[in-house]
Amino acid sequence: MNADGTDQKRLTTTIDENCSAPSFSADGAKIVYIRSPEPESDSNEIWIMNSDGAGKRRLFAPGNTRQNISKRAWNKNNKIIFTRTYPNGVQESVAPDLWIINSDGSGATPLLESFAYSYNSPVWNKQGNKIALNMGTISAGKSTMDTNIYFFSFD
């Protein structure tokens, strides 16, 4: 839409179920987002579409886990970062891990997994070679987010 709110274009509908957490590709041609059968579902999928809403397709459907796409989740080399959380009873901890996937849906891989730390709000730098995120500690199986921000280089 325009800055004044005119010329709005809806990209998803109720047929698409619940869609959230959009993030543009580095070139602005694609949007990656979360799709789930209901809001706050313990099972959701990562989808991609053209920036005009066409060409919707599923990238990652891991089953009983919850993914979250952050702003600036997509770097210029077509790598997408996201956090992944397991519902209670599926894993030892329900803290988010940091994952990466290629924009074609291949190579879904954990970057940071830990039962002692919780990783949230990851973002790429403009060059797409560093990731900054919020890291909290886990105590008695619960995330206690502190205000510490960390970054690491990514090749």
Residue, then its C-alpha position, 0 to 999 in steps of 0.5 A: m500500500n501507499a504511505d497514506g494507506t491507499d492502494q492496499k493489496r491483500l496477499t493472503t486470504t482465509i483460504d490460506e489459513n492464518c498467515s503471519a511474520p512476513s519478511f521480504s527477500a533482499d531484492g524485494a521479489k519474494i516474501v517468506y511467512i508463517r502459515s498455521p491452521e490456527p493462531e498460536s498453533d503448536s504446528n506451523e509451516i514456513w511458506i514463500m510467495n512472490s511479492d504480489g501474492a502469486g506463487k505461494r508454496r510451502l518451504f518447510a513443514p516440520g510437524n509438531t514444532r512452531q517456527n517464527i520468522s523475524k524481520r530481516a530474516w532473509n539475506k542476499n545469498n537467499k538464506i532464511i533464518f528462523t527460530r524453532t520451538y518444540p511444544n511441551g512434551v516434544q523436547e526437553s526444553v521449549a526454548p527457541d533454537l536458531w535455524i537456517i534454510n535455503s529459499d528453495g526449501s532445501g538445507a533446513t539446519p539448526l545453527l544454534e541449539s541448546f537446552a541452556y539458552s533461548y534464541n530470539s529475534p534473529v536478524w541479518n546485517k545488511q551484507g548478510n554475513k552476520i546475525a544478531l539475536n537476543m539470547g536468554t538463559i533457561s532455568a528450570g525448563k523456562s526461558t528467562m529472557d534477559t536483555n543481552i544481544y549477541f552476534f556472530s559471523f556467518d559464512 
